[in-house]
Amino acid sequence: MQNINSKTFNFLSLKNERIKINLDLTRMREALLKLDNPCLNTPAIQIVGTNGKGSISAFLENILCVAKINIGVTTSPHFFEVSERIRVNQTKISTEKFDALLKIIQNKLYECKLTPFELIICCGLKYFELHNVDLLVLEAGLGGRLDATTAHKLRPIIAFGNIGIDHTEYLGESLDKITREKAAVIEKGSFVVSCEQNIIARKIINDRVKKIGAHIAWVEPLNENWELGLKGNFQKQNAAVALKVAHLLIEKGWGIKQDDIRKGLATTKWPGRLEIIDFDNKKILVDSAHNSSAAKVLSFERENWLNQEMGVYWIIGVQKQKNIVSILKNLIKSIDKVLLVPVPNQESWSINDISKISDLKLDNFIEFSNFKEAIKYLRQLKKWPRCIPVLTGSIFLVSEFIKFSKTNQ
């Protein structure tokens, strides 16, 4: 790969980072060895799953920062710019420092032919070593067994978000295959924390824990006694995972108080998750649901929305490699309207494409050239919809909309 900086990396991530994915730990292990194994003896909490990884990471990061523990965190993907993926004590690496570090690492590891995600993890670990962090939180990318974060050997705690069908071109077509890929990160002696899972995923995780000699705690969603900074009932299970991880850290001697945990959970922020955006004196709900399982969760949240029984206007953009039929079947009711838009800088589904692969009734679908035109359409209605319109289908779509809304206030 030719040398890149943060600017071109942002473009790669939006445009074609996916086509450069090549799951294989051999390159990462060689790369880390050439970097003198940064953070070799720094313990890491690895966050794995299909949905909820970002929220679990955010809850845990906030708890640890409230407790004043010196931490390094990597997350994926980024929302606005690549430097968000590498943070020390909730402060992202500066663009200048990222570019300088990335240049050094690319030159040193040129022969390793690392993917963009692998470069990020290498930069992150090196940056964390420079800051002498005491604990790592590593959010896996799309994988597990062959994910770049798994190359870090010291992972005593592994946290699982919900596992569902996604990234089938890399992980397999079935829930069974996908879960096996993700559960393979579990190593002997590690402590696993998982939210509720499908019966298939639960059995595979339990079998792996028993076979490898690990330990596991299954957690139930938190009750109403807990205040959470992130909206949505589904966040109760993500917060429960973070809570259990915090308790495990306390057992291991980390100085975390119960008040730190409560304050950390209550003040957590994470953009694009059931977030209401005020745009030109109108409200739009955004959510980064980008696969069928996330869409199903979002559909459950709908029951709590004011006036949803009168129909919902959905501004939806879905990348072409995603199962849009399943996403739509989970989200859309006959009384709804779908304003279909392309995901910025991504190959996306069109009405014509959908009609060729499904028998979905598309009478209530309207296609627009971009999300701005869809919002313009809503503004031209006699009245703004009684139920807040929802923009969803892709984190890239949500990100671009939020950036647009901030620059047009």
Backbone torsions as a table, in degrees:
resi	resn	phi	psi	omega
1	MET	NA	137.1	177.1
2	GLN	-68.8	154.3	-179.6
3	ASN	-60.6	140.0	-179.7
4	ILE	-131.1	159.4	173.6
5	ASN	-120.7	-172.9	-175.4
6	SER	-61.9	-36.5	-178.4
7	LYS	-64.9	-48.8	179.5
8	THR	-71.8	-28.2	177.6
9	PHE	-66.9	-40.1	176.6
10	ASN	-59.6	-41.0	178.6
11	PHE	-66.6	-44.7	178.5
12	LEU	-56.7	-44.1	-176.3
13	SER	-64.0	-38.2	-179.9
14	LEU	-77.8	-34.2	-169.7
15	LYS	-95.0	-55.5	-171.4
16	ASN	-150.4	29.7	176.9
17	GLU	-59.1	-34.4	-177.0
18	ARG	-61.3	-37.1	-176.0
19	ILE	-73.3	-9.9	178.0
20	LYS	-98.2	5.6	177.8
21	ILE	-69.9	131.5	178.4
22	ASN	-148.7	93.0	-173.1
23	LEU	-71.8	115.6	-179.1
24	ASP	-172.7	124.4	-177.4
25	LEU	-82.2	-13.4	-177.2
26	THR	-57.3	-46.4	-178.9
27	ARG	-62.5	-44.1	-177.2
28	MET	-65.7	-42.1	-179.8
29	ARG	-64.1	-40.2	177.0
30	GLU	-65.5	-41.8	-179.2
31	ALA	-63.7	-46.1	-179.1
32	LEU	-64.2	-35.3	176.9
33	LEU	-63.2	-42.3	179.2
34	LYS	-68.0	-23.5	177.9
35	LEU	-91.0	10.1	-178.1
36	ASP	65.3	34.8	174.5
37	ASN	49.4	66.1	179.3
38	PRO	-59.8	139.1	179.4
39	CYS	60.4	27.1	-176.9
40	LEU	-53.5	-40.4	-176.1
41	ASN	-103.3	14.3	177.6
42	THR	-95.1	118.9	-177.7
43	PRO	-66.9	146.0	-178.6
44	ALA	-126.0	142.4	167.4
45	ILE	-97.4	116.8	-179.7
46	GLN	-96.0	130.8	-179.3
47	ILE	-107.3	120.6	-175.1
48	VAL	-126.7	156.9	176.1
49	GLY	145.5	-174.4	178.2
50	THR	-100.5	-50.1	178.6
51	ASN	-125.0	147.2	176.2
52	GLY	96.1	-7.3	-178.0
53	LYS	-60.2	-45.2	-178.5
54	GLY	-62.9	-40.1	-179.8
55	SER	-68.8	-42.2	177.4
56	ILE	-60.5	-45.5	178.7
57	SER	-59.9	-42.7	-178.4
58	ALA	-65.1	-45.6	177.8
59	PHE	-59.1	-48.0	-176.3
60	LEU	-66.9	-43.3	178.7
61	GLU	-58.8	-42.2	-178.1
62	ASN	-68.8	-39.9	177.2
63	ILE	-59.7	-47.5	-176.5
64	LEU	-66.7	-34.9	178.1
65	CYS	-71.6	-38.2	175.0
66	VAL	-60.9	-36.5	179.2
67	ALA	-79.2	-0.5	178.0
68	LYS	60.8	39.4	172.9
69	ILE	-92.7	134.5	-176.1
70	ASN	-77.6	105.1	-170.8
71	ILE	-124.4	152.6	170.3
72	GLY	-118.3	135.2	-174.4
73	VAL	-130.3	133.6	168.8
74	THR	-117.7	135.4	176.7
75	THR	-131.8	165.0	-179.1
76	SER	-157.1	141.3	-5.8
77	PRO	-80.5	179.8	174.8
78	HIS	-85.6	161.1	-176.9
79	PHE	-96.1	-45.3	-179.2
80	PHE	-117.4	-44.9	-179.8
81	GLU	-147.6	155.7	-170.2
82	VAL	-62.3	-28.7	-178.3
83	SER	-62.8	-18.4	177.0
84	GLU	-62.9	-23.0	-174.4
85	ARG	-73.5	-15.0	-178.4
86	ILE	-124.2	115.0	-175.9
87	ARG	-135.2	140.7	170.8
88	VAL	-118.0	119.4	-178.8
89	ASN	50.7	46.3	176.3
90	GLN	69.4	9.1	175.7
91	THR	-107.5	120.0	-177.5
92	LYS	-72.3	153.5	175.2
93	ILE	-62.1	141.4	178.9
94	SER	-70.3	155.6	178.2
95	THR	-58.8	-40.1	-178.6
96	GLU	-65.0	-45.4	-180.0
97	LYS	-68.6	-36.9	178.0
98	PHE	-63.6	-46.7	-179.2
99	ASP	-61.7	-41.4	-179.8
100	ALA	-65.3	-45.1	-179.9
101	LEU	-67.1	-41.0	-179.9
102	LEU	-62.8	-40.0	179.8
103	LYS	-63.7	-44.8	179.5
104	ILE	-61.5	-45.7	-176.9
105	ILE	-68.2	-40.9	178.8
106	GLN	-62.4	-40.5	179.2
107	ASN	-67.3	-39.9	-177.9
108	LYS	-73.5	-31.4	-174.0
109	LEU	-111.2	23.5	-175.5
110	TYR	-54.5	-42.7	-176.3
111	GLU	-71.0	-15.9	-179.7
112	CYS	-75.8	-18.8	178.7
113	LYS	52.0	55.5	-177.6
114	LEU	-72.8	149.5	173.5
115	THR	-78.1	165.2	177.8
116	PRO	-54.3	-43.3	-178.8
117	PHE	-64.9	-40.4	178.9
118	GLU	-64.2	-38.5	176.4
119	LEU	-60.7	-41.7	179.2
120	ILE	-60.8	-46.5	-178.3
121	ILE	-64.4	-40.8	176.7
122	CYS	-61.5	-45.5	177.6
123	CYS	-60.8	-43.7	-179.2
124	GLY	-60.5	-50.1	-178.2
125	LEU	-62.8	-40.2	178.6
126	LYS	-66.1	-41.6	179.1
127	TYR	-64.5	-41.1	179.5
128	PHE	-65.2	-37.9	178.2
129	GLU	-63.6	-41.0	178.8
130	LEU	-62.2	-27.9	-179.2
131	HIS	-98.8	7.8	175.7
132	ASN	50.6	45.3	179.6
133	VAL	-67.6	156.0	-177.3
134	ASP	-99.7	-19.9	-175.1
135	LEU	-151.1	143.8	179.5
136	LEU	-113.8	147.4	167.0
137	VAL	-122.2	114.0	-176.0
138	LEU	-115.6	109.1	176.5
139	GLU	-84.7	122.2	178.9
140	ALA	-63.4	158.0	175.2
141	GLY	-79.6	-122.0	179.8
142	LEU	-90.3	-10.7	-171.8
143	GLY	-105.9	-151.0	-179.4
144	GLY	-161.3	-83.8	-178.4
145	ARG	-51.8	-43.2	-176.6
146	LEU	-110.1	17.0	-179.9
147	ASP	-73.4	145.2	-177.7
148	ALA	-58.0	-32.7	-179.9
149	THR	-66.8	-25.4	-178.7
150	THR	-71.6	-16.0	177.3
151	ALA	-68.0	-21.0	174.5
152	HIS	-74.8	118.8	-168.5
153	LYS	-76.3	-30.5	-174.1
154	LEU	-93.0	88.4	-179.0
155	ARG	-127.7	75.0	-175.1
156	PRO	-68.6	-23.4	179.8
157	ILE	-125.0	129.4	179.3
158	ILE	-124.8	122.2	-177.1
159	ALA	-108.4	133.8	-178.7
160	PHE	-110.2	125.1	165.3
161	GLY	-85.3	-176.4	-179.0
162	ASN	-61.6	136.1	178.3
163	ILE	-104.8	127.9	179.8
164	GLY	-143.2	-168.9	-178.3
165	ILE	-86.4	116.9	175.3
166	ASP	-168.7	158.7	-179.7
167	HIS	52.5	43.0	-175.5
168	THR	-64.1	-25.7	-179.2
169	GLU	-68.2	-17.6	179.6
170	TYR	-111.7	-33.0	-170.8
171	LEU	-106.8	-11.3	-177.9
172	GLY	116.0	158.9	-173.5
173	GLU	-84.5	-17.3	-173.7
174	SER	-113.6	158.6	176.6
175	LEU	-61.8	-34.8	178.1
176	ASP	-58.5	-52.3	-177.8
177	LYS	-65.3	-41.9	-179.1
178	ILE	-63.4	-43.8	-179.8
179	THR	-64.7	-39.8	179.3
180	ARG	-62.4	-39.4	177.8
181	GLU	-62.8	-41.5	-177.3
182	LYS	-77.4	-39.0	-179.0
183	ALA	-68.1	-18.8	-179.1
184	ALA	-65.7	-12.0	176.9
185	VAL	-72.6	-17.8	-177.6
186	ILE	-68.8	125.5	-178.6
187	GLU	-118.9	163.6	-178.3
188	LYS	-55.3	129.5	177.2
189	GLY	84.9	-10.3	-179.7
190	SER	-73.0	157.5	177.7
191	PHE	-110.5	121.7	-176.4
192	VAL	-101.6	135.2	173.3
193	VAL	-121.8	126.5	-178.9
194	SER	-134.9	144.0	170.4
195	CYS	-74.7	178.8	177.2
196	GLU	-60.7	139.8	-178.7
197	GLN	-129.6	159.9	168.7
198	ASN	-52.8	149.4	-175.8
199	ILE	-57.0	-34.5	178.6
200	ILE	-67.0	-48.3	-179.2
201	ALA	-64.2	-39.5	-179.0
202	ARG	-61.5	-44.1	-179.1
203	LYS	-64.3	-43.2	-178.3
204	ILE	-64.2	-42.0	178.6
205	ILE	-65.0	-45.5	178.9
206	ASN	-60.9	-42.1	179.4
207	ASP	-62.6	-42.4	179.8
208	ARG	-64.7	-42.5	178.9
209	VAL	-59.8	-45.5	-178.7
210	LYS	-67.3	-43.6	-177.2
211	LYS	-66.1	-40.1	-172.3
212	ILE	-88.9	-16.9	-178.5
213	GLY	84.1	46.1	177.3
214	ALA	-108.5	-171.5	178.5
215	HIS	-129.0	152.9	-178.6
216	ILE	-142.7	145.6	172.6
217	ALA	-127.5	122.0	174.4
218	TRP	-94.7	128.7	-176.5
219	VAL	-113.8	148.5	176.0
220	GLU	-100.5	155.1	-179.4
221	PRO	-54.9	146.4	178.7
222	LEU	-65.4	152.8	179.7
223	ASN	-88.3	-173.9	-174.5
224	GLU	-72.0	-6.6	179.6
225	ASN	-75.9	-7.4	-178.1
226	TRP	-106.2	130.9	174.9
227	GLU	-92.2	130.3	-178.7
228	LEU	-119.1	142.7	179.7
229	GLY	-78.1	-17.6	179.8
230	LEU	-103.8	137.4	-176.7
231	LYS	-82.0	155.9	174.7
232	GLY	109.5	137.2	179.1
233	ASN	-61.2	-32.9	-178.1
234	PHE	-64.8	-21.0	178.9
235	GLN	-70.7	-16.7	178.7
236	LYS	-65.4	-32.2	178.3
237	GLN	-79.3	-34.4	176.1
238	ASN	-66.1	-40.9	178.4
239	ALA	-65.9	-34.1	179.4
240	ALA	-64.2	-37.5	177.0
241	VAL	-64.2	-46.8	179.5
242	ALA	-61.9	-39.5	179.6
243	LEU	-61.3	-46.7	-179.8
244	LYS	-64.7	-39.9	177.1
245	VAL	-60.6	-42.6	178.3
246	ALA	-60.3	-41.5	178.4
247	HIS	-65.0	-37.7	176.5
248	LEU	-64.0	-39.4	178.0
249	LEU	-64.5	-38.6	176.6
250	ILE	-60.4	-43.8	178.9
251	GLU	-61.7	-29.4	-179.7
252	LYS	-87.3	3.5	173.9
253	GLY	100.6	4.0	178.6
254	TRP	-75.1	140.9	-174.3
255	GLY	-81.6	71.9	178.9
256	ILE	-113.5	127.9	178.9
257	LYS	-98.4	158.5	178.9
258	GLN	-60.2	-36.2	177.8
259	ASP	-64.9	-33.7	176.4
260	ASP	-62.1	-41.7	-178.5
261	ILE	-64.9	-48.9	-178.6
262	ARG	-62.8	-44.9	179.3
263	LYS	-66.2	-40.0	-179.9
264	GLY	-61.8	-45.2	179.1
265	LEU	-66.5	-37.9	-174.8
266	ALA	-73.9	-23.7	-173.9
267	THR	-112.0	10.9	-179.5
268	THR	-67.4	136.6	175.2
269	LYS	-123.0	143.3	177.0
270	TRP	-158.3	115.8	-171.3
271	PRO	-69.5	151.7	171.2
272	GLY	79.3	13.7	177.6
273	ARG	-117.3	104.6	-176.4
274	LEU	44.8	49.6	-177.8
275	GLU	-103.2	130.5	177.5
276	ILE	-90.8	122.1	-178.8
277	ILE	-105.9	127.9	173.6
278	ASP	-86.4	113.8	-177.3
279	PHE	-126.5	113.5	177.8
280	ASP	52.1	47.2	178.5
281	ASN	67.4	16.1	174.8
282	LYS	-125.0	153.8	-178.2
283	LYS	-105.8	136.0	175.4
284	ILE	-132.3	130.3	177.6
285	LEU	-88.0	129.9	178.6
286	VAL	-118.1	144.9	175.5
287	ASP	-150.9	141.3	-173.1
288	SER	-87.8	21.8	178.1
289	ALA	-56.8	121.7	-173.7
290	HIS	-132.4	9.7	175.7
291	ASN	-148.0	175.2	-171.5
292	SER	-65.7	-38.4	-179.6
293	SER	-68.6	-38.4	176.4
294	ALA	-67.8	-35.9	177.4
295	ALA	-64.8	-37.6	178.7
296	LYS	-63.7	-42.4	177.6
297	VAL	-62.8	-42.6	179.1
298	LEU	-63.4	-35.6	179.2
299	SER	-65.7	-33.1	176.3
300	PHE	-66.8	-37.6	179.6
301	GLU	-64.4	-28.9	-177.9
302	ARG	-53.8	-35.8	-176.9
303	GLU	-59.9	-17.9	-179.3
304	ASN	-96.0	-0.1	-175.7
305	TRP	-86.4	136.7	179.6
306	LEU	-66.9	129.0	176.7
307	ASN	69.5	16.0	-179.8
308	GLN	-65.2	-25.0	-179.8
309	GLU	-67.5	-13.1	177.9
310	MET	-89.4	-1.5	-179.7
311	GLY	109.0	149.8	-178.3
312	VAL	-121.5	136.6	170.0
313	TYR	-89.7	118.9	179.8
314	TRP	-107.0	123.6	168.0
315	ILE	-96.4	108.5	-170.9
316	ILE	-123.6	133.1	171.8
317	GLY	-133.5	128.8	-175.1
318	VAL	-131.9	132.7	177.3
319	GLN	-65.0	148.7	-171.5
320	LYS	-62.9	-29.0	-178.0
321	GLN	-79.8	-5.2	179.9
322	LYS	-88.3	156.4	179.2
323	ASN	-84.2	86.1	-174.4
324	ILE	-68.4	-31.0	-179.7
325	VAL	-61.8	-45.9	178.2
326	SER	-64.4	-40.5	178.3
327	ILE	-60.9	-46.7	-178.6
328	LEU	-66.5	-40.4	179.8
329	LYS	-63.4	-32.2	178.2
330	ASN	-75.5	-31.8	-172.0
331	LEU	-96.0	-41.2	-162.5
332	ILE	-95.4	133.0	171.9
333	LYS	-107.0	164.5	-174.7
334	SER	-62.6	-23.0	-178.5
335	ILE	-87.5	-2.4	-175.7
336	ASP	-87.9	164.5	171.9
337	LYS	-120.0	136.4	178.3
338	VAL	-112.4	120.4	174.9
339	LEU	-102.2	97.3	-173.5
340	LEU	-83.6	127.9	-178.6
341	VAL	-132.2	157.9	174.4
342	PRO	-77.0	150.5	170.6
343	VAL	-76.6	127.0	-177.1
344	PRO	-52.5	128.3	175.7
345	ASN	63.7	22.2	-179.9
346	GLN	-131.5	146.9	171.3
347	GLU	-68.2	124.5	-169.2
348	SER	-130.1	165.0	179.0
349	TRP	-76.1	140.5	173.3
350	SER	-116.3	167.8	177.4
351	ILE	-60.9	-41.4	179.3
352	ASN	-60.5	-41.8	178.6
353	ASP	-63.8	-42.7	-178.8
354	ILE	-64.2	-41.3	-178.4
355	SER	-63.1	-26.3	-178.3
356	LYS	-77.9	-21.0	-174.7
357	ILE	-115.6	-1.3	-176.8
358	SER	-149.3	167.3	176.7
359	ASP	-105.2	21.4	178.6
360	LEU	-60.3	139.4	174.4
361	LYS	-76.3	122.8	-174.3
362	LEU	-110.1	20.0	-178.1
363	ASP	-60.8	-34.4	-177.6
364	ASN	-94.4	17.2	179.1
365	PHE	-100.6	137.8	172.5
366	ILE	-129.8	134.1	-176.9
367	GLU	-103.5	139.6	179.8
368	PHE	-128.6	157.5	-177.5
369	SER	-76.1	-20.8	176.5
370	ASN	-165.0	169.8	-175.9
371	PHE	-67.3	-25.8	179.0
372	LYS	-64.3	-39.3	178.2
373	GLU	-67.7	-35.3	178.2
374	ALA	-65.1	-41.8	178.4
375	ILE	-67.5	-37.3	176.5
376	LYS	-60.2	-40.6	177.3
377	TYR	-59.8	-44.5	-179.8
378	LEU	-62.5	-38.4	-178.3
379	ARG	-69.6	-22.2	-179.2
380	GLN	-86.8	-5.8	174.9
381	LEU	-66.2	158.1	-179.6
382	LYS	-58.9	-39.2	177.4
383	LYS	-137.6	146.1	173.8
384	TRP	-62.3	138.9	-176.5
385	PRO	-51.0	141.1	-178.9
386	ARG	-63.7	-41.0	174.4
387	CYS	-89.6	132.1	-177.6
388	ILE	-55.1	126.5	177.1
389	PRO	-60.1	151.5	-176.0
390	VAL	-120.5	129.6	176.0
391	LEU	-109.6	122.7	-173.1
392	THR	-158.9	-178.3	175.2
393	GLY	113.0	-21.1	-178.3
394	SER	-164.3	137.1	176.4
395	ILE	-64.6	-30.6	179.5
396	PHE	-68.4	-39.2	177.2
397	LEU	-64.3	-47.1	-179.9
398	VAL	-61.5	-43.9	-179.9
399	SER	-59.9	-47.3	-178.6
400	GLU	-65.0	-37.0	178.5
401	PHE	-65.9	-44.1	-179.3
402	ILE	-63.9	-42.0	177.6
403	LYS	-61.6	-41.4	179.0
404	PHE	-63.9	-42.3	-178.7
405	SER	-65.3	-34.0	-179.4
406	LYS	-72.0	-29.9	-177.6
407	THR	-92.6	0.1	-178.5
408	ASN	-126.3	29.0	179.0
409	GLN	-86.1	NA	NA
